[in-house]
């Protein structure tokens, strides 16, 4: 497996961890447990951002810029106004 493949796996794993911590936060029954999950989520989101940034710098993960019109359409859709 090459470096790109390894980074893709790390990114997918980190995204999965973020998802698990988010659900743990949402489903927490006590403030202490919720706080613990929130802290873990914040750390995992930071790791995900670092991995994404490194991949982006190498050209391994590219994102398209949304056009202003597309952004406005999505805003209207989710704000309930047309």
N, C-alpha and C positions, 0 to 999 in steps of 0.2 A: 504494500500500500504506500502511495506517495504522500508527500506533505499535505497536498490539497485534500486528499481523501481522509487523512487523519483529522484535519481541521473541520471538514464537513461533519464527521462523526462527533467531534467534540461539540460543535455548534448544535447539532440535533439533540445530543444528550443534555446539554445545558438548557435548551428550550424545554425539554421534557421535565427537567428538575424544576424550572420556573413554574411550569404548569402544576406540578405536584404541590409546591409550596403555596401557590396561589389558592388552590383548593383547600389545602390545610388551613390557611388563614381564614378563608370564608367559612369553613365548617367548624372552626374552633369554638369550644364550649366555654372557655374561660379567658379572661383578659391576659393572663400569664402565657397560656399556650398560644393565643393569637399573636401576642408580641414576639414570641420566639419564632413562629412561622414568618411573621412580617420581616424580622431581621434576616432570616435565612433567605427570604425572597429578594430582599434588597441586595444582598451579597451575590446571589445567583444572577440577578439582572445585570449587575456590574460585570460579572464574568462573561455573560452572553454578549454584552456590548463590546468588551475587549476582544473577544474572538471575532465578532462581526467586523470590527474596525480593522483588525489584522488581515482578515480575508479580503476585505474591500480594498485595502491598500495594495494587495498583491493582484487585484483584478479577478479574484476567485468568487466574489459575491457582488453582483452589481444590482443596483436599484434604479428604477426609472423615476424621473421626476414627473409628478402628476401635473397636468395642465390645470390652470386656474379654473377653467370651466368645469372640469371634472371634480375639483375640490368643492366648488360651490354646489354642484348637484348632490354630492354626498352630504354636505352640510344641511341642505334643504331637506333631503330625505330623512335624516335622523333628527332634525329639529321639529319636524311635523308641519313645516310651512312649505308651500309650493310657489 
